[in-house]
């Protein structure tokens, strides 16, 4: 009987060291958790430490802004760029399927009017080809995990990204040169005019049904839509170029880590705008406007195309004697 009463007491004594150890372990774990939280808060506030690294930002363990801006890159910019490319293509494909293209009402005249110099054509393609490659490689790098990896697999995406990165870097230089030359050389023909408002009111005369059908608004050397594209390209191309230089040559620009991250966000946002407008420009030049592509192939346009789409400019060169035909 005495043993039965003593057994629980002996069992408690035997378990006391274990309970004490468990209690100590819990206290140590709680203390470690508190210390970890304190350390993490200090790191987020920019606390610096010591390291054998000799990089520019070696004393800073993390950039606390990453947690705020990187989700913006992944959750907004990546799908935004994909939507700008594929969304605009889908919109124009549907529009052309319903509306059709803008045909020359009097057909091709066979008379080719001088419009762009060989230098202008070269400058256009100097900016256009790199721009297209930058859009495609930028889309791979920015949104590849969203639109490529789920369908083609991680290994294929990794290979595509490894190829896209150097192409994107090398194409940046000719793009910036083309952007600069186009902006400086073509600005004089892109000044807004009063008749540009009327051009927008009838959507440039490209609608083939309803009250817009058959409308051909006045337009100078550049119509209102082309002017909007030009100034958008000039402004956002400047942002892309400036942020691209920061990202491409950090050892010379010497930005802060916050500036580099902010440049990445601005670069992606500007790319979305340029991408969307580029798709519109490409469709209008190659598909929507019959005879339009010839301008940037030979530098000449058909006389009926000039009269129908740029009547003010055609009347001006005809009046001042600068009208020149291809021999």
Buried (B, 14 or more C-beta within 10 A) or exposed (E): EEEEEEEEEEEEEEEEEEEEEEEEEEEEEEEEEEEEEEEEEEBBEEEEEEEEEEEEEEEBBEBBBEEEBBEBBBEBBBBBBBBBBEBBEEBBEEBEEEBEBBEBEEEBBEEBBBBBEEEBBEBBBBBBBBBBBBBBBBBBBBBBBBBBBEEEEEEEBEEBBEEBEEBBBEBBEBBBBBBBBBBEEBEEEBEEBEBBEBBEEBEBBBBBEEEBEEBBBBBBBBBBBBBBBBBBBBBBBBBBBBBBBBBBEBEEBEBEBEBBBBBBBBBBBBBBBBBBBBBBBBBBBEBBBBBBBBBBEBBBBBBBBBBBBBBBBBBBBEEEEEBEEEE
